[in-house]
Amino acid sequence: MIRFSAFLICIVLWVGQVRAQSKVVPVANDHLSAAKAVKINGFVGQKLDASYANRILKQDVNRLVAPFNNRTETSCWQSEFWGKWFTSAVLAYRYRPETELKKMLDQAVDGLIASQTPDGYIGNYADDKHLISWDIWGRKYCMLGLLAYYDLTREQKALKAATLVADHLMKELKDRNLLIVKMGNHRGMAASSVLEPVCQLYSRTGDKKYLAFAEEIIRQWETPDGPQLISKASVPVAERFPKPKVNWYGAEQGQKAYEMMSCYEGLLELYRLTGKPEYKNAVEKTWESIHETEINIAGSGSSVECWFHGNDHQTHPVFHYQETCVTATWIKLSQQLLRMTGEAKYADAIEETYYNALLGSMKPDGSDWAKYTPLSGQRLEGTEQCGMGLNCCVASGPRGLFTFPLTAVMSAEKGIQVNFFADGAYTLQTPGKQKIELVQKTDYPVSGKISLKVEVEKSEDMTVSVRIPGWSAHSTLTVNGEPVRDFKPGSYATIKRTWKSGDVVDLTLDMRGRVVSQGETPEHMAIRRGPVLLSRDARFAEPALESVIKPLADQNGFIELEPVVPKNPEIWMSFKASFMPESYAEGGGKPISVVLCDYASAGYSKEGHPNFKVWLPQLYDTREHKD
């Protein structure tokens, strides 16, 4: 009965969202649409519940609203925190629609709208400091939150408030004859990322002035003062502009990772509305550039919050590595592209980031998020920003975390698509407009065994597409015990048949340990298992972290991993593997057993901050290298 009630609530929410977006018919339709109701169990479910209880519900909403009633700011970004918390809270509410959180959402919206000035401004900047620094960035987050509330509730007051914010911004820019790309920081990327809610406003109101403003932002992007996000789409993201000579975080910084991806999220929204292929192409090319040149083995990147050819430098100790805002926004951008295209490479990338960089940045009880997450060293809390009791990454982390539930299994034109594997029940709508529930039974990624059971009232011809991860070299797939063939890693296995209640799909993935290497002088090695990155941790005392050890892999790069029940309850998974230690004896040493744990658990302890290490430096052997 509880599950059915939650299903009814989510149906109402989903219908409300559809109606809220019905003013403008998209020119380019998404390939996938979100599930209607989800209940996730297991490890991921625990992390979602922890964040829900200890971060989302513990936020002091009045403190988020307070800066908007004290409009004296000249440079800081207090105004982003309301929108970041609010949009993550809406995602959390769509997953678990509970009364306590709904009351908080209502309170947050009412408080924000009450701060709106008669001319439409919502912000915390002094009257004579409008438009500079982070002012427009903060207005963006206010609009995103108001529009998320409108989609959730269809409350006209939220839509009206968002339109007034946008109208005021457009008027200010016009009256003062200012270019938005010359406002704020990072070649205008922070300010012009307002493109995303502006496009959403056009979609929800049909008012063409918002479409015109969106296109004007794109025009300004391509001017000499702008970030040139379309014309430079083929340029590696770390090479688009020279490094700033004076202020790293100032106007000339064109490699700022988080703001750049935020702009591309807006460009995808504009593509949906216009169908202009150059918009989608620019996002896809940039995504590929980021994926190939910046995203590291844990699924994230950036140094001092900027792109820096990070893939090449990931074995080094990197200053301010892997900002959680970047991690969450990389997931969000990839989720947009997954929804739009249905391509497996985006789901592969999301999964890698989610289980490693994202969960690795979250405190185990969900109450806090690290600002930076290195690949070696320690995980440490970030500092408070702007006197708000939190920082940008504590606000951003849940925005990535709660993208997962309603996108794990999604509806497609011809059926349903399984993107991610997590124990639970997923309720969707079939092409024939009937309710279907897909029940996943699995402890993935502890093991690679996944069972998918179909529950549907009437038999229906449709396609169930199941992702075969790119790392799974050998997978088996059956329907009711009968093998499915002709699928390959890094794609979806499409199963077209008449589906009836009780049909079961069984998938077994290749969970062998994989040794990967990076660089030559010295070479570094790391170990992956399924989507999970493994790490050494000082809590496993022997040998010392600074020891030089070589993983003993077979000729194909696979290494045998023996599961070890963690003695420490803070550790999710641990494995024992054979390594060859450094030896000064002529005859060499003997293999030793070394325990590793999952990266998300490494470096976290209630008793302190143990050191950990992902990349293991190898001995330089002059016999193996040319002069």
N, C-alpha and C positions, 0 to 999 in steps of 0.2 A: 504493500500500500504506500509506503514511504517513497519507494522508487517511482511508482506511478504518479504520485503527487508532484515529485520533482520533475518528472517528464512533462506533466501538464504546464508547470511553471515555465520550463524552458521552451515549450512550444509557443507560449504567449510571448516570451522574450524574443524568440526568433521571428514570429510573425510581425511583432512590433518593429524589429529591425528592417525587415523587408519593406514594410509600409513606409518607414522613415526614409528609405532610400528610393522611393518610387517616383519622385518628381522628374528625374532625368534617367532615361534608359541608357545604360552604358553602350558605347560603340564597340568596345572590346570586352567580351565576357570572360570571367574567370573559368578555368577548367574544373575547379573544385569548390565546394561550399562546405561550411562547418557542420559538424554533428550538432544535433539538437539537445542531447543530454548525455552526460558521461559520468561514470563512477569509476575512478582508478584506485586500485589496491597496490599492495607491495611497496617497494622502495620509492618509486616516483610518487605514489599516492601519499606516502608518509611525508615526503618533502613538500608537496603541495599543501597538505594539512598543517604542517609546521609553519610554513610561511603565512598561511591564512590566519592562524591563531596568534602567532607571535610577532608578525610584522604588520599585516594588513589591519587586523582588528586592534592592534595596540597603538596605532597612530593617533596622536592628538590632533583632531581635525581643526580645532580652534587655532592651534598654533600655525597651521598651514595657511589659514585665512588671514591671520593678524597682519602680515605685511601689506596686504591690499588696503587696509584702513590707515596705513601710516606711510603716505606717499612722499618719502624723502630720499629714496635711494638714488645713487649716481653711478654705480658701477657693478654691483653684485647681482646674484641670480636667485634670490629668494623666491621669485615668482614662478620658477619652474617646478617647485616641489609639490604644490597643490596638484598640478596636472599630471605629474608623473605618478604620484600616489593614487590619484583618482582613476586614471586609465588602467593601472594594474588592479585596483580594487574592483572595477567593472568586470575585467576578465575573471577575477576570482569569483565574483558574484554569478557570472554566467555559468561557471563550473559548479559552484555550490550556492544556490540562491537562498540565503538565510536572512531572517528578519533583522538581526543585529547589524549586519553589514548594510542592508538596505537603508536602515535608519541613519547610518553614518554617511552614506552617499547623499541622501536627502539633505542632511545637515550641511555637508560640504558645499553642495550646490546653492542652497539658500544663503549660506554665509558669503559665498563668492559673489552671487548676483546682488546681494545687498550692498556690496562695496562698489558697484559700478557707478561711475559718475554720470551726470546728466548727458554728457556728450558721448557716452558709450565706452569710455576707457576703463579697462580692468588692468591694473598693474600697480607697482609700488615705486615707480620712479617719480622724482620731483617734476613739477610742471615744465620747468625749463631744461629738463634733461631727457625728455621723451625721445625715443627712437635710438638712443646711443647704447653702446655696450650690449647688455643682455635684455633690454626692454622688450624688443619685438620677439625674441626667443621665448620670454616668459608669456607674452600674449598668445603665442602659438600653443603652448601647453594648456593655457586656460581654455582656448577654443576647442582643442582636442578633447579635453575633459567634458566640457559642456555638450559637445556633439555626441560623445559616448553616452552621456546621460540621456540625451534626447532619443538616441537609438534604442536605449534600454526601456524608456518609459513613455516616449512620445509626448513628453511635457513640452508644450510650446514655449514656456518661459525660458527654457534652456536654449532652444533654437534662436529665439529672439535675442537673448543676451549675446550669443555667439555672433549673430549678424551685426549687432551694434559694435562689438569689438572690431570686427573686420571693416565695417564702414568707417569707423573712427580712424583706423590705421590708414586706410586708403585716402581719406581726406587729409590727414596730417601730411602724408608724403606728397600729395598733390599741391596743397596750399604752400608748402615750403619748398616745392620744386626739388625734391630729393630723390635720389636713386636708392632703392632698398639694398642693393649690393654694396653701397658705400656706408651703410649703417652697421654698427656693431663690429664683430670680429670675424676673422677667418675668411677674408675675401667675400664677405657678405653671406657665407653659408649659414651661419647661425640665424641671421635675420630672415633670409629668403627661404629657409626651411618651413616658414609659415605657409609655403605652397600646399602642404598636405591638408591642413584644415580648410584652406581657401577652396581647394577642389571639392572637399567634402561638403562645404556650404553650397556650392553650385549644384552638386548632386542632390542635396536635400531640399533646396529652395527653387531650383530652376532659374534663378536670377542670373542673367548672362553677364552682369558686371563682375561677378566673381570669376567666371571663366576668362573674361578679358584681363582681369588682374593677374590671374595665373599665367596667362600667355605673356603678359608684360614682364613678369618675373623671369620667365625663360629667356626673353629677349635680352634682359639685362645680364643674365648669366654669361652670355656670349660676348659682352663688351670687354674692352681691355681691363676694366676695373673688376669684372666679375670672375667667378670661379671656373667658367668655361667647362661646365660639367658635361656638355654634349660634345663639343668639338674636341675635347681632350679625353674622350672616353677610351680611346685606343692607347693612351699613354699610361704607363704604370703609375699607380696612384701616388707613389713616393717621389715621382719625378715631374709632376705637373708644374711646379713652381719652385724657384730657389728657396733655400731655407731663409727664414727671417734673419735680418742682420741686427735688429734691435730687440723687439718684443716677440718672444716665442709664441705667445698667445694673442698676438695683436692682429691687426687688419690684414697684413701681408701673408699670414700663415695659410697656405692653400692645401696642406696635407692633413688637416684636422679630421680624424677618422670618424668620430661620432657624428659631427655636423654634416660631413659629406654624405654619409649613408642616410641621414635624415632627409637630406634634399632629394636623394634618389627614391626614397619612399614616396615623397610627394610627386615625383616625376611619374612613377607608376600609376598613381591616382589620376594624373592628367592623361596618361595613355588610355586608361579605361574610358575616359570621357571623350577623347578625340580620336583614338585609334591611330594616331600618327606613329608610324613604325620607328622613326628616329628616336623617339622617347624610350620605347622598350629596348631598342638596340643599345642605347647608351647605358641603360641600367645593366643589361646582360653582359656587355663588354667590361664594365667596371666590376661587376661581381666576379667575373673570371679573373680579372687582374688582381683583385683582393685575395681571392682563393689561392691563386698560384704564387703570388709574391709576398703575401703578408700573413696569411693564416698559418699558425704553427701547429705542432703535433697535438696540442690540447684544444685546438679549434677556435683560437682567438688571436689577437695581436695588438699592435701599437706600442710605441715607446713615448713617454711624456705625452700620451694621448694622440699621437700622430703616426701616420704610416711612415715606414722607414726601411723597406725591403726586409721586413722582419723574418720572413721565412729563412733567409740566408744567415741571420744572426741569432737564431733561437738557441743555439748551444752555448751562447755567451751569457754571463750575468748582465741582464738588461735593466736599465734604469726605468722605474715606473712602468713596469711591463703589464700588458693585458688589463687595461682599464675595464672594469665591469660594465660601464656604460657602452663601451665598444662591443663587448661580448653580447649584451642584450640586444643591441641594435643590429648586429650581424645576424642574430637569430631572427629578428623581426623582418629585416630585409629579405632574408632567405625564405621566410614564411610567406611573404608577399609573392615572391617568384614561384614558390611551390603552388600556392593557391591559383596563380595565374596560368601556369604551364602544366602542372602535374608531373614535372620531370623529377626523376629519382635523385639526380645529383644534388638537388637542393635539400631533399630529405636526408640524404647521407651527411651533408654538411651540418645540418641542424642537429642531428643525433650526436655527431662527434662533439660539437660545441656544448650541447646540453649536458651530456654525461660527464664532461671533463671541465672545461673552463667555467661554465655557468655554475654547476653544482659545487665545483671546487672553490668558488668565490662566496658561497653561502655558508654562514655558520650552521652547524648541524641542526640546531633547534629552530632555524629560520628567522631568528630575531635580528640578524645583522648580516651585512655583506662586506667583504673586503673591497677596497677600492682598486688595488692592484693584486694580481696573482702570478707570481713568478713560476718558472719551471724548475727552480732550485732555490734553496734558502729557507725562508719562513713565510707563513701567511700571517699578516698583521692587519689589525683594524685600521680603517681610514680615519681621518680627522673630521671633525664637524666643520660644516661650511655655513657661512652667512648667518651664524647665530641661530640656526634652525633645528639644532638637535640631531641632525643627520647630514649626510652628504649626497652628492648627485648619484653615486653608485648604489647606496642603500635604497634610494628611490627607484633606480632603474632595474635592479636585479629582478624583482617580481614581475616586471613587464615582460622579461624574457621567459621566466619560469611558467607563467600562466598562459603562454601561447600554446603549450603542449596539449592540454586535454581535448579541446574541440577540434584539433587538427590531426590527432593521432589516427583517426579513421574519419574519412570525409566522403561526402556524396559527390558523384560525378554524373555526367549526362547519361551514361549507359550503365551505371551501377554504383558501386562503392569502391573506395581505394584505401588500402591499409598502408599508412605511411610509417607508423611507429608501433612498437610492440610493448605493451604494458598490461598487466593483469587488470581486468575490469570489464565493464559493460558499456557499449557504445550504441546509442540510439540515433538512427538516421531516417531519411525518407528515400524510398526506392524511386526509380524512374516511373513506376506505375503509381506513385503517390501513396504508397502504403508504408506504415511504420515497419522498420526492420531493426532488430537488435543483434549486434555482433558481440559475442562474449569471448574475450581472450582469457585463456588459462596459460600462465607462463610465469617463470621467475627471471626471465630475460632482463639484463644480460648476464646474470649469474650462470645460466645455461643458455643454450641456443635452441631450446625446444619451445615452440609456440603452437598452441591449439586454438583455432578460430571456429566457433560454433554459431551457425545461423539460426535465428529465431524470427519467423515471419508467418503471418496469418495465412496467406495464400501463396502458392507456388508462383514464381515469376521468372521469366527469361531476363537475365541481366548479366553483367560482367563484374566479377570481384577481382580487383587488381591488388596484388600483394608485393610489397617491395622486397627485392633481393639485394641486400647491401653490397656495395662494391668490394668490400673486404672479404666477403664470404666466397672463397674459391670453390668450395664444394657444398652444395645445398641440396636437400631433398624436399619435395613438395608433393602432397597427396590430397585427394578429395575423397572422403569416405573410404580411405585405404587404397584407392587407385592412383598410380603415379601421374604427375603432371610433368611434361617435358617441354623442351624448346624455350627455356628461359636462360638468362645469363646474369652474372653479377652486375650491379650498377643499373638495374632496370626493374620494371614491374612485370611479374608473371601475371598474365591476364587469363582468367578462367571464365569462359562464357558458357553458360549452361542454364537449365531451368533449376533454380534454387528453391529448396523446400525447407521447412523447419526441421532442425535436427541434422542438417548437413554439416560436416566437419572438415575443415582444412587443417592439415598438420604440416608445419614447416620446421625443418631442422637446419640450423645454420652452422657454419664452420667456425668453431670457437678456439681453434689452435692458436697458441701464442705466436706472434709475428715479430721478428727482430727487424728494426728499421735503422738505417744509418744516415748520418749527416756529416758532410765535410770530409776533408782529407788530412789536414795537418793541425791538430790531431783529429782523427775520425772519432765521432761520438755514436753511441748506440742507445736505443731505447726499445721498450717492449710494449706491444699492444695486444689486446685480447678482445675480439669482437670490436665494439665501438669504444671500449674503455682503454684509456692509457694507464699503464702501470708505473709505479714510482718506488724508489727506495725511501725508507723512512727511518729516522734515528731511533724510533721506538723498537725497531728490530735491530738489536744491538750489534750483531756480528755479520759481516766484517764492518769496520768503520766506513762512514760515507765517503771518506777521501781515498779509500782503497781503489786501486785500479783492477777491475774485474771485467772479464769478457764473457758475454752470454754464449752458451754452447748451443748453437743452432745447427740444423741440418743444412744440406746443400741448397735447399729451397728457401731458407730463411725462417723456418718454423722451429719453435722451441717448446719442449715439453714443460707444461705448467701443472704442478700438483696442487689442488686446492688445499688450503690450510684454514681450519676454523680459527678466526681471529680471537685472541685472548682479550683483546681490548674491544669493548662494545662500541667504541667510536669509529671503528673501522668496518667498512661495508664488506669488502672482499680482500682476501690475501691468497697468495700462491707461492709455492716454493719452486725454484728453478736451479739448474746447474750452471755454474760459472767457473771460468778458469782464472785464478788469481795471479797477480804479478809475482814472479819468482826470480830470484837471483842465483838459483842453483843451475848448474849446467844442464841437468837432466829435466828441468822444468818442475812445475808443481803438480798437484792433483786437484781434480774438480772439487768444488765446494758447493754446498746448498745455500742459497740466498733467498730470503723472503721479501716479496714485494707486495704492495697494496694498490688499490685503485687510487688514481690521482685525486679524486674528489675527497678522499679521506686523509690523504697525506698532509702532514703539517698541522693537523688540528688535534688539540687535546685540551681537556678541562684543566690540566695541570700546567699548561704553558704552550709554547710554540716550537715543537720539535722541528729540526731541520729535515729537509727532504731533497731528493734529486731525481729528475727524470732522465736527463741525458748523461750517459756514462762515458767519460773520456777513455779512449783506448791508447795503448802503448804505440808510440811511433816506431815502426820497424823500417830501418833504412833499406832493408833487402826488398821491401815491397813497393818502394817508391823510386821513380826515375829522378835523376839529378835535374 
